[in-house]
Amino acid sequence: MSEKIKCIDTRYDYGVSANYKKRLTRTDLRDKILEAYFLKKSLRHNQREISKLSSGEQRKALVDIAYAFLSNFNQKEKEIVLAIDEPEVSLNVANCFAQFTRIEDLANKFNSQIIITTHWYGFLPITTKGQLIHLEKSIDNLKINQYSFFNYLDNQRSFPEDVELKSMFDLATSILSYIKTNEIHSNWIICEGGDDKIYLDTILPENKEYRILPVGGCGNVVKLFNLLLNPLLIDKKERKEFKGKILCIIDTDETKMNYKFENLKDMPISLRRLQVFKSNNEEVIKLLDVAKQGTIYEKTEIEDCLDPQIYYNSIKTVILSSQDSNIIDLFNNYELNREKKFSKISGDDSLLLPNGNEAYRRKNELVSFLEKPEIKMLVAKEYSQESQSTNITHALAIEIIEYFEESMITVS
């Protein structure tokens, strides 16, 4: 074109402008995005132009505007892949969890595909769909490994050594900030493992929103509880700004633990243990305050608190689909105890009735098989699947709902 137009008139010339840049910077790209999106109408945040915000606030604004677009987008027209480079850049640690939560909602609520790169390695929202992609460069090639990001706090032992998670203190700071700054009440359930989360997601009604976070064991639940509690004990202002409640749930283990917490009256956070016991010859489930150690103390896990028929069907499906012929043969020597109200397997008062002495004697083999982490996860997923065709109100769900609906005394 340059040569052709010079044939018409030699005074024509194609050239770059005086302010031409050979290399684009991140700032150039950001400015162009802001210019393209906000040219006709200027978006403001707290009465300030977006371009006048800090880099962290601008990064948050871009994620928020993407959320606003995609939440109003008809997925039937096109499939969307949203790629975000380091969404945590320049954000205060207190705001990181909320940022990743917004991104998670784009995937879970609006069915968008999300790709992010990150150096955060902190505590991110648990998602059943997330995958951690690890790139490892060797002399000859690039090795790519994929890890499930569901239940990552339990699975982090299998992660590469250079994937390090931040401290539990960072998580507590993010949660407290999220609850205080969120415009609506935010109710949280902190539980031990990913299988607990699956069960809680399954049994709790869909019209009541709870943010459920498994943290990889009883010790981490208690540690996080203490980190969340301390600021509320010290500062009345913290309690006044608190919008919602937090329920920390742990199993009742065989070894009796003594937890001593003081001044917890009217606190928006509580540490409770699961307990199944008999009252007036009837099985009941309670979430007992760990600070009030009573006479009732019997080993209880969430797997003991479920609907017996659905749980039996779930373990049956998982066992029969396994490759362990010994366990399959052993399981066939039991039948469902239809008098049971809940799903406890271990012990004499069990969901499973043995047919014969050998089945009674080998009961622990079956219990050990069902307690394997990978089997527990399979059973939890099967239970969730089985429950979709039922309309059962779980006793544990009632206990949890009642906790969150208990009135709180306002701190003046």
Rosetta blueprint (number, residue, H / E / L):
1 M L
2 S H
3 E H
4 K H
5 I H
6 K H
7 C H
8 I H
9 D L
10 T L
11 R L
12 Y L
13 D L
14 Y L
15 G L
16 V L
17 S L
18 A L
19 N L
20 Y L
21 K L
22 K L
23 R L
24 L L
25 T L
26 R H
27 T H
28 D H
29 L H
30 R H
31 D H
32 K H
33 I H
34 L H
35 E H
36 A H
37 Y H
38 F L
39 L L
40 K L
41 K L
42 S L
43 L L
44 R E
45 H E
46 N L
47 Q L
48 R E
49 E E
50 I H
51 S H
52 K H
53 L L
54 S L
55 S H
56 G H
57 E H
58 Q H
59 R H
60 K H
61 A H
62 L H
63 V H
64 D H
65 I H
66 A H
67 Y H
68 A H
69 F H
70 L H
71 S H
72 N L
73 F L
74 N L
75 Q L
76 K L
77 E L
78 K L
79 E L
80 I L
81 V E
82 L E
83 A E
84 I E
85 D E
86 E L
87 P L
88 E L
89 V L
90 S L
91 L L
92 N L
93 V H
94 A H
95 N H
96 C H
97 F H
98 A H
99 Q H
100 F H
101 T H
102 R H
103 I H
104 E H
105 D H
106 L H
107 A H
108 N H
109 K L
110 F L
111 N L
112 S L
113 Q E
114 I E
115 I E
116 I E
117 T E
118 T L
119 H L
120 W L
121 Y L
122 G L
123 F L
124 L L
125 P L
126 I L
127 T L
128 T L
129 K L
130 G L
131 Q E
132 L E
133 I E
134 H E
135 L E
136 E E
137 K E
138 S L
139 I L
140 D L
141 N L
142 L E
143 K E
144 I E
145 N E
146 Q E
147 Y E
148 S E
149 F L
150 F L
151 N L
152 Y H
153 L H
154 D H
155 N H
156 Q H
157 R H
158 S H
159 F L
160 P L
161 E L
162 D L
163 V L
164 E L
165 L L
166 K L
167 S L
168 M H
169 F H
170 D H
171 L H
172 A H
173 T H
174 S H
175 I H
176 L H
177 S H
178 Y H
179 I H
180 K H
181 T H
182 N L
183 E L
184 I L
185 H L
186 S L
187 N L
188 W E
189 I E
190 I E
191 C E
192 E L
193 G L
194 G H
195 D H
196 D H
197 K H
198 I H
199 Y H
200 L H
201 D H
202 T H
203 I H
204 L L
205 P L
206 E L
207 N L
208 K L
209 E L
210 Y L
211 R E
212 I E
213 L E
214 P E
215 V L
216 G L
217 G L
218 C H
219 G H
220 N H
221 V H
222 V H
223 K H
224 L H
225 F H
226 N H
227 L H
228 L H
229 L H
230 N H
231 P H
232 L H
233 L H
234 I H
235 D L
236 K H
237 K H
238 E H
239 R H
240 K H
241 E L
242 F L
243 K L
244 G L
245 K L
246 I E
247 L E
248 C E
249 I E
250 I E
251 D L
252 T E
253 D L
254 E L
255 T L
256 K L
257 M L
258 N L
259 Y L
260 K L
261 F L
262 E L
263 N L
264 L L
265 K L
266 D L
267 M L
268 P L
269 I E
270 S E
271 L E
272 R E
273 R E
274 L E
275 Q E
276 V E
277 F E
278 K E
279 S E
280 N L
281 N L
282 E E
283 E E
284 V E
285 I E
286 K E
287 L E
288 L E
289 D E
290 V L
291 A L
292 K L
293 Q L
294 G L
295 T L
296 I L
297 Y L
298 E L
299 K L
300 T E
301 E L
302 I H
303 E H
304 D H
305 C L
306 L L
307 D L
308 P H
309 Q H
310 I H
311 Y H
312 Y H
313 N H
314 S H
315 I H
316 K H
317 T H
318 V H
319 I H
320 L H
321 S L
322 S L
323 Q L
324 D L
325 S H
326 N H
327 I H
328 I H
329 D H
330 L H
331 F H
332 N L
333 N L
334 Y E
335 E E
336 L E
337 N L
338 R L
339 E L
340 K L
341 K L
342 F L
343 S L
344 K L
345 I L
346 S L
347 G L
348 D L
349 D L
350 S L
351 L L
352 L E
353 L E
354 P E
355 N L
356 G L
357 N H
358 E H
359 A H
360 Y H
361 R H
362 R L
363 K H
364 N H
365 E H
366 L H
367 V H
368 S H
369 F H
370 L H
371 E L
372 K L
373 P H
374 E H
375 I H
376 K H
377 M H
378 L H
379 V H
380 A H
381 K H
382 E H
383 Y H
384 S H
385 Q H
386 E H
387 S H
388 Q L
389 S L
390 T L
391 N L
392 I L
393 T L
394 H L
395 A H
396 L H
397 A H
398 I H
399 E H
400 I H
401 I H
402 E H
403 Y H
404 F H
405 E H
406 E L
407 S L
408 M L
409 I L
410 T L
411 V L
412 S L
